[in-house]
Amino acid sequence: MKIVADADILDVTEAFDKLGELTLLPGREIGPADVRDADALIVRSITRVDRALVESSRLRFVATATSGRNHLDLPALESLGITVRDAAGCNANAVAEYVLAALAELLLAKDHDLQGRSVAIVGVGHVGRRLLHKLRPLGLDLRLCDPFVEADYRQGLRQGQGRLPDLPEGLRFCNLDEALEADIICLHVPCTRSGKHPTWQMLDASRLERLRSGTVLISAGRGEVIDEAALKRRMQRDADLALVLDVFEREPEIDRDWCQLAQIATPHIAGYSADAKVAATRCVLEAFCEHFGLDAPPIAAKEAPSGLLTLTRLDTSAEGRRQARAVIERFSPRAVSEAFCQSLAAVPPGTSLAKTFDAQRRRLARRREFSV
């Protein structure tokens, strides 16, 4: 059996080397010739897996060590009879911690006191639910925006089945326009272009113009859900929003102006942690072995991080600031942003940003999660 995999997947050799002939390649360079005689392909989000890549191959299995599937042409893969698996949920805690750390940075740098602030979580999937549980103890006015989850939640209550797993009772759901009235908006939706509630550019020019001055907008889902051109026009005119951007419309060839317009701009690393990566590798390994009827080899567990934090407040009180400092001592999105923007500034105009983008992401390979 031949297996082709992205070389930057953590522990990929340990996981797959004994299961077949393993070929490791840079994710952005995997081409049709590389997979022509392969049985399985293991990728990350930087590899576009479409008909052009796989049609002339003998692939039977494609897995992505990521939660999202936007880089996979699912209809094409289905039509070719190729099984697809992902690692949904494995990085949810890391993304939720990125949001907490970004809020801690804004508190210490800009006195963005969270006490009593309204926070909208747009997208209540794996990440949104984990973030909800982390924010609930902080004394915030929480509102949830996810029409699919809201429908399931209310149907369960009507039928006497109780709340959904991992969702407490008494939640406040709202529509998108109501969510955008919150002081802090956290975007955690996939990018979809069809269906009842498509998310592609759901924050269009009209909605972006209606955001109140001082709003904190955190985008750590998919860059395409924001009309970046419209957001850039507003920021160049007023610069009255606090932006935390981890995802962009045209990764890795992003608009360098975000380094000046956003408080924090990072290279799609919200879900990057050693803990999340090990979990993702284990997830796709188990799916691979299930598909091919093999026994999964063990992957050595990472030693648990020491000194995990339980956050109870992020505000301008002495205790709130102490907890904020404890967070960013463990993980600082602002430090990542500064290093990223410095590296972008060193790239000559007209030169591809892909190598710089990927190099900055690899710097986070040893990041550990910090909270319970």
N, C-alpha and C positions, 0 to 999 in steps of 0.2 A: 504493500500500500504506500502511495506517495502522498505526503502532506506538505503543503506550502503554507507558510505562516509569516506574519509580520515579525521582524526580528526584535521589535521593541515591546512585544507583549511580555510582561513580567513572568518569569519562570516557564516560558514556553518550551525551552529545551527539556527541562526537568519533566514537564507534563507529557510531551509528545514524542520524545526521541526514541523511546522503546516501543512505540506503537506502529512504527513504519519508517520509511525513508523521509526524513525531515529536511526541508529546504527553507532557510530563513532569508528573507529579503526585506529591504526598506519598503515600508508600506506604500509610499507614493510611486514606487517603481515597478510594482507588480503588473505584468502585462500578459497578453494572451499566450505568448510562447512559454511563460513560466508555469501556467496552469494546464497546458494542453494535455499532459499525461498524468495530471494529479487527480486523486480521488477526493481530497478534502482541502478546503481553503479556510484559513483562520486569519481574520483581519481586524483592524480597528477602524475608526470613523474616517481616516484619511484615505482609505482605498475605496474607490467607486467600483462596485461590483454590479456590472450591467451585462446586457446581452453581448456587447462587443468583446467583453473580457472573457466570458465563459462559454459562448455558443459552440466553439470548436473544441471544447475540452471534454473530458470524461468525468468531470466533477459530479459527485453525488451528494456532497455535503458542504455547506458554507456556514460558518459561525462568525459572529462579530463579538469581540470582547468589550462590548459597549452596551449601554441601555438603548440608545437610539438606533433606528434602522434607515434613516434618511439616505444613507450612502448605498443602500441596497435597492436594486430594481426588482422588487418583490414579484410583480406580475411576470417579468421575464424569467426569473428563477423558477417560479412555479410552473410556467409553461414548459420549461426544460426538465421538469421532474427533479429539481435539486432541493433537498431539504435545507431549511434555514433555521438557525437558532441564534439567540442573543443572550446577553447577560443582564437583562433588565433588573434594576433594583440594586445591583451590586455596588454602585457608586453613590447611592442615595444619601448615605450619611455624610460622605465627603462633600457633596454639593451643598447640603444643608449647613455644614460647618463653614463652607466658603461664605455663605450668606451671613452667618453669625459673625464671622471674622471681618467681613466688609462693614457690617453695622458697627462693630467695635472700633474699626479704623475711623469711621465717620464721627463717632462719638468723641474720640480723643482729639481728632484733628479739627473738627468743625462744630463741636458741641451739639451734635444731633442727639438730643436727649430722647430716648425711646419711651420714657414713662408716659403712659396714656395715649401714645400715638396709635393711629389706625394703620394696620398692615393688611394688604390684600395679597393672598397667595393665589396666583392665576395658574391653574393646573394642579390638580390634587391627585397625582399619581404617586409613584414611589417617593420621589423627591418632595413633592408638596406635603405629603403626609408626615414624612420625617421632619420637615421644617416646622410643620404645625405643632408637633409634640415638643420641639425645642423652644418654640416661641411662647407656648401657653403659660409657662411659669413667670414670664417677664412683665406681666401687667399690661399687656397690649390689647387694643381693640382689634381682634382678628376677624377677617372676613374671607370667605373662600369663593373662588370663581371657577367652576368646572361643571358645565351643564350635564355632562354624562354621569359624573359622580353624584351630583345633586339628585338627578332622577332616580338613580339606584338607591340612594340614601333614603329618600322620601318614600319610595315604593316599599322598602324594607320596613319602615316605621308603620306605614299604612297596613301592611299585611301582618303586623305583629311579630316580625322576625328580628326586631331590634336593629341597632346601628350596624354599619358595615364594619368588618374587622379593621382594627387600627384607627377607627374614627370614633371619638367620644360623642356623647349626646349633646344636644343644645348648640350645635354649630350654626353659624350665620352664613348662609349662602347668598350670593348676589350675582347680578349679571355683570358683563364686562364694563359697561359704562359706569356702574356703581363702584366697581373695583378701582377704576381709575380716579376716583375721588379720594382714595386713601392717601395718607401721608407717605407711606412706603409701599411700593408695588414690586412684587417678586414674580418674575416670569419663569415658569417651569413647564411649558407646554411643548409637545412635538410640533414639527412643521407639517401641516396638512393643507392640501389645496382643494380638496373636495369634501363631500359629506355635508351634514347639517350645520356643523360649526367649524368651518375651515379656519386655520390659524395663520396662514401665510399673510404677512403684513396686516395682521389684525390691529396693530397699533399704526394706523395710517396717519396721513397728515392731519385730518380732521380731529382724530382722537388725541394726537400728540399736542396739538394746539390748545386743547381743552385742559391739559394737565396744569394744575395750580403751581405757581411759582414756589420753589422750595421742595417740590416733590422729589423723593428719592426713588429712582428707577433702577432696579437690579435685574439684569438680563443674564440668566445662567441656564437657558434651555436651548433654544435655537435662534441664531441671529436673524433668520429670515422672517420672524414674526414681527419685526419692527421695520417700518419704512425708514431706512437709515438716512436717505437723502433728506426726507422731511425732518427727521430729528436733528440732523446736522444744520439745516437752515435755522431751526429754532435756537439751537445752541449758539450759532454764530451771531444771531441777532440779539439774544437776551442772556444766554449762559445762566439761566435761572433754575436749572434742574441739577440735582446731584446724581450723576450717572456712575453706575458700576457695571461695566460691560465685560463679560467673559466670552461672549460669542458674537460673531459678526456675519454679515451677509455673504461675503466672498472670501472665506478663509481658504488658504492662508494669505491671499493677496488683499489684506485689509487696508482700509483707509487710515493712513498714519495720523491724520488729524485727530483721531480719537484720543491720542496720547495727550493732547492739549485740552480737548473738550470734556473728557471724562475725569472724574476724581480717581477712578481705578479702571485700568484697561489691561486685561490679562488674556493669554493665548489659549483659551478654551481648556482651562485646567481646573475648573471648579470640582470636577469629579476625580481629579488625579490625586490618589494617595496610594501608598504601598498596600494598605489594607484592602482598598477597593480593587486594586489590580490583581492581587492574589485571589480574591473572591471571584472576580470575573474569569480568570484563567481556570479556576476550579469548575466554574459553572459551564464553560464551553467544553472543557475536558469531559465532564460527566455527560453532556449532551452528545459529544462525539462517540464516546464509548457505548452509550445507549443505542445510538443509530447503527453502529457497526457490530454490536453484540460482543463488546470487549469488557474486560475488567479494568476499571480506572486505577492507574498507579497513584499512590499517595503523593501529595504535594506538602512539603514541610510547612507547617503553620508559622506565621510570623509571631515573634514574641509580642505579647500584648503591650500596648503603649503604657508607660507609667504615668501616674498623676493625672488621670482623667478628670475633667472638669464637670461639675454640675452647675449650670448657670441659673441664677435666680433674679438677676437684674443687670441691665446695661443702661445706666442713666448717669446724670452728672453728680450723683452723690459719691462720697469717697469709696463706698463699697462697689458701686456701679463701675467707677473708673478702675478700681482694682481688678474687678473681674474682666473688664475690657482689656486691660494690659496683659492679664494672664492668658487670654485668648490669643492675642497677636504675638506674644512671646513664642507660642507654639506654631502659629501659622499666620503670616502677614501678607494678605493680598496686595497691600501697597508696596511692599518690598518686591514682590513678583512683578508688579506693574512697572516700577521704576527700572528694574533690570530689563524687562521686555522693551520698554520704550527707548531706553538707551541703545539696545541692540538694533532696533528698527532705524534709529537715527543714523547708525553707522553704515546702513546699506545704501549704496548709490541709487539715485532715482532711476527708474526703469528696470531695475534688477529684481528678480523674483524674491519674494519674502519667505518662500517655503522652508528653506534651510534654517533661517533664523527663527521662524515660527516653531519648527520642530525641535530645534536645539533648546529653546527656552522651555518647551514642555518637558523635555528629558531632565531638566534641572529639578523637576518636582518628583522624580521617581522615588525618592526616599521620604517624602512627606508622610507623616503619620497622623492618624485621626486623634482628636484631643478630648472629645466629650462623650457623655453617656446619654 
